[in-house]
Amino acid sequence: MSETWSWHTEETLPSETNAGKRFLDEVLAQLEVHEYTPKDIFSVHMAVEEALVNAIKHGNGLDAHKRVRVACHLSKVRLRIEIEDEGSGFDPNQVPDPTDPGNIELPCGRGLMLMRSFMDNVEYNKAGNRVVMEKHRTAG
């Protein structure tokens, strides 16, 4: 049985943090309209904000000529969001675990850990420049 998406958007954003914030605000507003719990909204906010910042700053290097493609599908029970940058990508398995005592001082890895802890599913394409995240609605 296929899922019915009640809201969907696709956009191509410039590599500017303000553009990412506008998109995130739109997604969060739709979660409220669809009566997702405050906890779910907070989780999505944290994870999507981190993914957008990663794409804009790390993936595209704040290059004004590069774009970030975003797509969001929302149903009564699930959010699916895709974020793809034009960077060369990375291997998420090679990012140091920020909870390891030897890595506490390193500035990398915390965002990926947040995304994985706040979302139900986080997957990257082989190139490492596209992330797909899902959040299943919890009972409120």
N, CA and C of each residue as an Amber inpcrd file, in Angstrom:
protein
   420
   0.8400000  -1.1740000   0.0000000   0.0000000   0.0000000   0.0000000
   0.8880000   1.2400000   0.0000000   0.6480000   2.1440000  -0.9350000
   1.4820000   3.3400000  -0.9990000   0.9690000   4.4040000  -0.0440000
   1.9050000   5.1740000   0.4330000   1.5920000   6.2300000   1.3950000
   1.0890000   7.4670000   0.6690000   0.1440000   8.1470000   1.2700000
  -0.3700000   9.3860000   0.6970000   0.3240000  10.5570000   1.3770000
   1.0360000  11.3290000   0.5760000   1.6920000  12.5190000   1.1030000
   0.6870000  13.6590000   1.0940000   0.5050000  14.3050000   2.2290000
  -0.4550000  15.4060000   2.2970000   0.2080000  16.7510000   2.0190000
   1.5270000  16.7940000   2.0600000   2.2650000  18.0160000   1.7260000
   3.6010000  17.6260000   1.1540000   4.0260000  18.3750000   0.1440000
   5.2940000  18.0960000  -0.5280000   5.8680000  19.4090000  -1.0470000
   7.1650000  19.5400000  -0.9540000   7.8410000  20.6860000  -1.5660000
   9.2130000  20.2570000  -2.0490000   9.6500000  20.8760000  -3.1190000
  11.0040000  20.6980000  -3.6470000  11.5190000  22.0650000  -4.0110000
  12.7390000  22.3430000  -3.6300000  13.3280000  23.6460000  -3.9140000
  14.8140000  23.4850000  -4.1880000  15.3600000  24.4720000  -4.8550000
  16.8000000  24.5830000  -5.0190000  17.2020000  25.8740000  -4.3250000
  18.0260000  25.7400000  -3.2950000  18.3990000  26.8730000  -2.4590000
  19.8070000  27.3600000  -2.7860000  20.0350000  28.6630000  -2.6500000
  21.4170000  29.1420000  -2.7480000  22.1920000  28.6950000  -1.5150000
  23.4940000  28.7040000  -1.6050000  24.3300000  28.2860000  -0.4680000
  24.4480000  29.4260000   0.5410000  23.3110000  29.7630000   1.1310000
  23.2350000  30.8190000   2.1450000  22.4270000  30.2800000   3.3170000
  22.9190000  30.5070000   4.5200000  22.2270000  29.9720000   5.6940000
  20.8160000  30.5370000   5.8390000  20.5800000  31.7780000   5.4000000
  19.2300000  32.3500000   5.4860000  18.2360000  31.5790000   4.6210000
  18.6710000  31.1070000   3.4630000  17.7940000  30.3250000   2.5920000
  17.4510000  29.0010000   3.2570000  18.4220000  28.3940000   3.9150000
  18.1720000  27.1530000   4.6440000  17.1900000  27.3700000   5.7770000
  17.3070000  28.5000000   6.4650000  16.4030000  28.8040000   7.5710000
  14.9710000  28.9880000   7.0810000  14.7890000  29.6630000   5.9590000
  13.4330000  29.8550000   5.3980000  12.7850000  28.5030000   5.0730000
  13.5610000  27.6090000   4.4670000  13.0440000  26.2870000   4.1380000
  12.6790000  25.5250000   5.4140000  13.5750000  25.5390000   6.3970000
  13.3240000  24.8490000   7.6570000  12.0710000  25.4010000   8.3300000
  11.9060000  26.7060000   8.3490000  10.7140000  27.3080000   8.9610000
   9.4380000  26.8220000   8.2780000   9.4790000  26.6620000   6.9670000
   8.3190000  26.1710000   6.2250000   7.9910000  24.7260000   6.6260000
   9.0130000  23.8960000   6.7360000   8.8150000  22.5000000   7.1440000
   8.2350000  22.4310000   8.5540000   8.8000000  23.1980000   9.4770000
   8.3270000  23.1770000  10.8590000   6.8850000  23.6600000  10.9620000
   6.5280000  24.6520000  10.1640000   5.1450000  25.1400000  10.1610000
   4.1960000  24.0430000   9.6830000   4.6040000  23.2700000   8.6940000
   3.7570000  22.1850000   8.1990000   3.6230000  21.0670000   9.2360000
   4.6760000  20.8180000   9.9950000   4.5750000  19.8190000  11.0640000
   3.5290000  20.2570000  12.0930000   3.4910000  21.5290000  12.3880000
   2.4780000  22.0420000  13.3190000   1.0790000  21.8900000  12.7360000
   0.9220000  22.2370000  11.4650000  -0.3780000  22.0890000  10.7920000
  -0.8420000  20.6380000  10.8470000   0.0920000  19.7200000  10.6930000
  -0.2280000  18.2850000  10.7040000  -0.2650000  17.7080000  12.1110000
  -0.1600000  18.5690000  13.1010000  -0.2960000  18.2230000  14.5180000
   0.7280000  17.1970000  15.0020000   1.9710000  17.3600000  14.5380000
   3.0550000  16.5590000  15.0920000   3.3270000  17.0680000  16.5040000
   3.8610000  16.2230000  17.3570000   4.1060000  16.5990000  18.7420000
   5.2520000  17.6160000  18.8230000   5.2790000  18.4220000  19.8840000
   6.4050000  19.3500000  20.0630000   7.7540000  18.6240000  20.0810000
   7.8030000  17.4340000  20.6450000   9.0440000  16.6600000  20.6670000
   9.4840000  16.2930000  19.2480000   8.5360000  15.8520000  18.4130000
   8.8660000  15.5260000  17.0200000   9.3400000  16.7690000  16.2750000
   8.6640000  17.8850000  16.4930000   9.0290000  19.1360000  15.8180000
  10.4350000  19.5660000  16.2290000  10.7380000  19.4610000  17.5100000
  12.0780000  19.7870000  17.9990000  13.1200000  18.8750000  17.3440000
  12.8390000  17.5850000  17.2880000  13.7690000  16.6180000  16.6960000
  14.0510000  16.9420000  15.2390000  12.9850000  17.2160000  14.4840000
  13.1500000  17.5570000  13.0710000  13.9340000  18.8640000  12.9400000
  13.6110000  19.8340000  13.7680000  14.3060000  21.1170000  13.7340000
  15.8160000  20.9180000  13.8990000  16.2110000  20.1800000  14.9230000
  17.6330000  19.9670000  15.1910000  18.3310000  19.2400000  14.0330000
  17.7180000  18.1750000  13.5600000  18.3500000  17.3490000  12.5240000
  18.4170000  18.0630000  11.1810000  17.3300000  18.6920000  10.7760000
  17.3000000  19.3480000   9.4630000  18.2010000  20.5820000   9.4630000
  18.1940000  21.3270000  10.5540000  19.0830000  22.4830000  10.6450000
  20.5340000  22.0400000  10.4870000  20.9010000  20.9750000  11.1480000
  22.2750000  20.4660000  11.0570000  22.5990000  20.0150000   9.6360000
  21.6800000  19.2990000   9.0100000  21.9150000  18.8130000   7.6420000
  22.0390000  19.9700000   6.6540000  21.2170000  20.9970000   6.8210000
  21.2860000  22.1620000   5.9300000  22.6110000  22.9090000   6.1140000
  23.0100000  23.1120000   7.3550000  24.2850000  23.7910000   7.6180000
  25.4370000  22.9740000   7.0290000  25.3970000  21.6610000   7.2070000
  26.4390000  20.8100000   6.6390000  26.5040000  20.9620000   5.1250000
  25.3490000  20.9420000   4.4620000  25.3130000  21.0470000   3.0020000
  25.8270000  22.4080000   2.5220000  25.3790000  23.4700000   3.1900000
  25.7390000  24.8230000   2.7660000  27.2020000  25.1370000   3.0820000
  27.6130000  24.8690000   4.3080000  28.9720000  25.2390000   4.7300000
  30.0320000  24.2280000   4.3180000  29.8020000  22.9560000   4.6310000
  30.8240000  21.9380000   4.3830000  30.7500000  21.3890000   2.9610000
  29.5400000  21.0550000   2.5090000  29.3970000  20.4900000   1.1680000
  29.7150000  21.4960000   0.0820000  29.0360000  22.6400000   0.1250000
  29.2180000  23.6510000  -0.9130000  30.2320000  24.7220000  -0.5440000
  30.7590000  24.6870000   0.6490000  31.7820000  25.6420000   1.0600000
  31.3420000  27.0990000   0.9780000  30.0340000  27.3440000   1.1970000
  29.4570000  28.6870000   1.1030000  29.6870000  29.3230000  -0.2700000
  29.8990000  28.4800000  -1.2810000  30.1160000  28.9550000  -2.6500000
  28.7880000  29.4410000  -3.2260000  28.7130000  30.7250000  -3.5510000
  27.4730000  31.3260000  -4.0530000  27.0310000  30.7420000  -5.3950000
  27.9270000  30.0830000  -6.1010000  27.5800000  29.4880000  -7.3930000
  26.9980000  28.0840000  -7.2540000  27.0930000  27.5160000  -6.0580000
  26.5790000  26.1630000  -5.8320000  25.2250000  26.2190000  -5.1480000
  24.4180000  25.1850000  -5.3630000  23.0620000  25.1330000  -4.8360000
  22.8710000  23.8960000  -3.9520000  21.8320000  23.9570000  -3.1420000
  21.4260000  22.8290000  -2.3060000  20.0070000  22.4640000  -2.7240000
  19.8220000  21.2120000  -3.1290000  18.4850000  20.7440000  -3.5120000
  17.8410000  20.1130000  -2.2980000  16.6190000  20.5430000  -2.0090000
  15.8840000  20.0060000  -0.8670000  14.5240000  19.5120000  -1.3420000
  14.0680000  18.4480000  -0.7250000  12.7290000  17.9250000  -0.9930000
  12.1670000  17.4120000   0.3180000  10.8940000  17.6590000   0.5260000
  10.2530000  17.2180000   1.7560000   8.8880000  16.6290000   1.4100000
   8.6080000  15.4660000   1.9770000   7.3080000  14.8040000   1.8490000
   6.7720000  14.6070000   3.2630000   5.5060000  14.9260000   3.4470000
   4.9120000  14.8320000   4.7680000   3.5590000  14.1470000   4.6840000
   3.3560000  13.1860000   5.5670000   2.0550000  12.5240000   5.6780000
   1.5970000  12.6330000   7.1280000   0.4940000  12.0300000   7.4370000
  -0.0110000  12.0510000   8.8110000   0.8830000  11.2530000   9.7550000
   1.7120000  10.3630000   9.2020000   2.5230000   9.4890000  10.0560000
   4.0310000   9.5910000   9.8490000   4.4830000  10.2980000   8.7910000
   5.9170000  10.2860000   8.5060000   6.3550000  11.5250000   7.7380000
   7.5580000  11.9720000   8.0690000   8.2380000  13.0310000   7.3370000
   9.4380000  12.4060000   6.6490000   9.6450000  12.7440000   5.3930000
  10.8280000  12.2990000   4.6480000  11.4420000  13.5450000   4.0290000
  12.7120000  13.7640000   4.3200000  13.3880000  14.9510000   3.8050000
  14.7020000  14.5620000   3.1560000  14.9780000  15.1760000   2.0090000
  16.1990000  14.9130000   1.2560000  16.9460000  16.2270000   1.0870000
  18.2540000  16.2000000   1.3170000  19.0940000  17.3810000   1.1820000
  20.3360000  16.9690000   0.4040000  20.5820000  17.6390000  -0.7130000
  21.7250000  17.2860000  -1.5660000  22.5010000  18.5410000  -1.9310000
  23.8140000  18.4880000  -1.7310000  24.6530000  19.6250000  -2.1000000
  25.4610000  19.2790000  -3.3470000  26.2150000  20.2530000  -3.8420000
  27.0200000  20.0650000  -5.0420000  28.4880000  19.8060000  -4.7190000
  28.7590000  19.5030000  -3.4600000  30.1280000  19.2250000  -3.0470000
  30.5750000  17.8300000  -3.4510000  31.8260000  17.5140000  -3.1350000
  32.3900000  16.2140000  -3.5120000  31.9470000  15.0960000  -2.5850000
  31.2920000  15.4450000  -1.4710000  30.7720000  14.4330000  -0.5600000
  31.8020000  13.9820000   0.4610000  31.3860000  13.0300000   1.2760000
  32.2470000  12.4900000   2.3180000  31.7470000  11.0990000   2.6780000
  32.5540000  10.3780000   3.4350000  32.1580000   9.0570000   3.9100000
  31.7460000   9.1940000   5.3670000  30.4370000   9.1070000   5.6610000
  29.9970000   9.2900000   7.0410000  30.5800000   8.2590000   8.0050000
  31.0090000   7.1150000   7.4770000  31.6090000   6.0920000   8.3330000
  33.0320000   6.4540000   8.7710000  33.6260000   7.4430000   8.1150000
  34.9910000   7.8720000   8.4510000  35.0170000   9.0470000   9.4190000
  33.8510000   9.5650000   9.7880000  33.7920000  10.6860000  10.7200000
  34.0020000  10.1430000  12.1360000  34.9250000  10.7230000  12.8760000
  35.2110000  10.2190000  14.2280000  33.9840000  10.3020000  15.1420000
  33.8410000   9.3190000  16.0220000  32.7600000   9.3050000  17.0050000
  33.0310000  10.3990000  18.0370000  32.1580000  11.4200000  18.1090000
  32.4220000  12.5270000  19.0320000  32.2710000  12.1580000  20.5030000
  31.7020000  10.9910000  20.7900000  31.5600000  10.5820000  22.1870000
  32.7790000   9.8020000  22.6860000  33.6580000   9.4200000  21.7710000
  34.8850000   8.7300000  22.1590000  35.7720000   9.7320000  22.9030000
  36.2900000   9.3540000  24.0780000  37.0900000  10.2980000  24.8690000
  38.2480000  10.9320000  24.0940000  38.8260000  10.2230000  23.1560000
  39.9270000  10.7720000  22.3690000  39.4910000  11.8000000  21.3420000
  38.1840000  11.8760000  21.0940000  37.6670000  12.7990000  20.0770000
  36.9020000  13.9760000  20.6580000  36.8230000  14.0810000  21.9640000
  36.0070000  15.1190000  22.6080000  36.3850000  16.5230000  22.1300000
  37.6550000  16.7610000  21.8870000  38.1230000  18.0950000  21.4790000
  37.9370000  18.3580000  19.9850000  37.6650000  17.3230000  19.1920000
  37.5270000  17.5030000  17.7430000  36.2210000  18.2200000  17.4150000
  36.2570000  19.1080000  16.4150000  35.0560000  19.8740000  16.0710000
  34.0940000  19.1400000  15.1330000  34.3900000  17.9300000  14.7400000
  33.5380000  17.2480000  13.7640000  32.8150000  16.0510000  14.3720000
  31.7200000  15.6800000  13.7440000  30.9900000  14.4780000  14.1320000
  29.7670000  14.7100000  14.9820000  29.6900000  15.8420000  15.6810000
  28.5460000  16.0770000  16.5570000  27.2420000  16.2240000  15.7770000
  27.3060000  16.9080000  14.6560000  26.0990000  17.1050000  13.8450000
  25.5270000  15.7930000  13.3430000  26.3940000  14.9170000  12.8600000
  25.9270000  13.6160000  12.3760000  25.3090000  12.8140000  13.5110000
  25.9330000  12.8980000  14.6980000  25.3980000  12.1910000  15.8530000
  24.0090000  12.7410000  16.2120000  23.8460000  14.0520000  16.1700000
  22.5400000  14.6610000  16.4580000  21.4910000  14.2000000  15.4430000
  21.8550000  14.2230000  14.1750000  20.9090000  13.8150000  13.1330000
  20.4560000  12.3710000  13.3680000  21.3910000  11.5010000  13.6580000
  21.0510000  10.0920000  13.8690000  20.2260000   9.8800000  15.1290000
  20.4650000  10.6920000  16.1540000  19.7210000  10.4980000  17.4000000
  18.3220000  11.0950000  17.3410000  18.1260000  12.1460000  16.5580000
  16.8210000  12.8010000  16.5030000  15.8910000  12.2460000  15.4270000
  16.4400000  11.5820000  14.4190000  15.6130000  11.0540000  13.3300000
  15.5560000   9.5320000  13.4360000  14.5130000   8.9440000  12.8290000
  14.3500000   7.4980000  12.8610000  15.2210000   6.7980000  11.8310000
  15.5490000   7.4990000  10.7540000  16.3660000   6.9020000   9.7050000
  17.1960000   8.0080000   9.0530000  18.4880000   7.7550000   8.8700000
  19.3920000   8.6900000   8.2020000  20.2590000   7.8760000   7.2630000
  20.1820000   8.1860000   5.9670000  20.9620000   7.4540000   4.9650000
  21.6250000   8.4310000   4.0130000  22.8420000   8.0910000   3.5910000
  23.5900000   8.8960000   2.6350000  23.7270000   8.1390000   1.3260000
  23.8370000   8.8900000   0.2190000  24.1370000   8.2390000  -1.0480000
  25.6090000   7.8370000  -1.0490000  26.0150000   7.1020000  -2.0680000
  27.3850000   6.5860000  -2.1200000  28.4090000   7.7130000  -2.1610000
  28.0830000   8.7940000  -2.8550000  29.0160000   9.9200000  -2.9510000
  29.1360000  10.6710000  -1.6320000  28.1070000  10.6030000  -0.7940000
  28.1360000  11.2980000   0.4830000  27.7500000  12.7620000   0.4030000
  27.0670000  13.1490000  -0.6790000  26.6300000  14.5420000  -0.7960000
  25.0980000  14.6590000  -0.7660000  24.4280000  13.5780000  -0.3980000
  22.9700000  13.5830000  -0.3070000  22.5530000  12.7670000   0.9100000
  21.7120000  13.3770000   1.7500000  21.1990000  12.6790000   2.9220000
  19.6830000  12.6020000   2.8160000  19.1490000  11.4580000   3.2040000
  17.7030000  11.2620000   3.2950000  17.4130000  10.9070000   4.7480000
  16.5100000  11.6760000   5.3490000  16.1620000  11.4470000   6.7570000
  14.6590000  11.2570000   6.8810000  14.2770000  10.4100000   7.8200000
  12.8600000  10.1790000   8.0820000  12.5690000  10.2980000   9.5690000
  11.4000000  10.8310000   9.8500000  10.9120000  10.9100000  11.2170000
   9.4930000  10.3700000  11.2210000   9.2530000   9.3580000  12.0460000
   7.9170000   8.7920000  12.1870000   7.2040000   9.5290000  13.3260000
   5.9990000   9.8990000  13.0650000   5.2140000  10.6490000  14.0450000
   4.9970000   9.8070000  15.2920000   5.1950000  10.4070000  16.4510000
   4.9260000   9.7020000  17.7040000   3.5640000  10.1180000  18.2320000
   2.9920000   9.2660000  19.0220000   1.6700000   9.5640000  19.6030000
   1.8200000  10.7070000  20.5920000   0.8680000  11.6150000  20.5470000
   0.9380000  12.7830000  21.4360000  -0.0550000  12.6700000  22.4860000
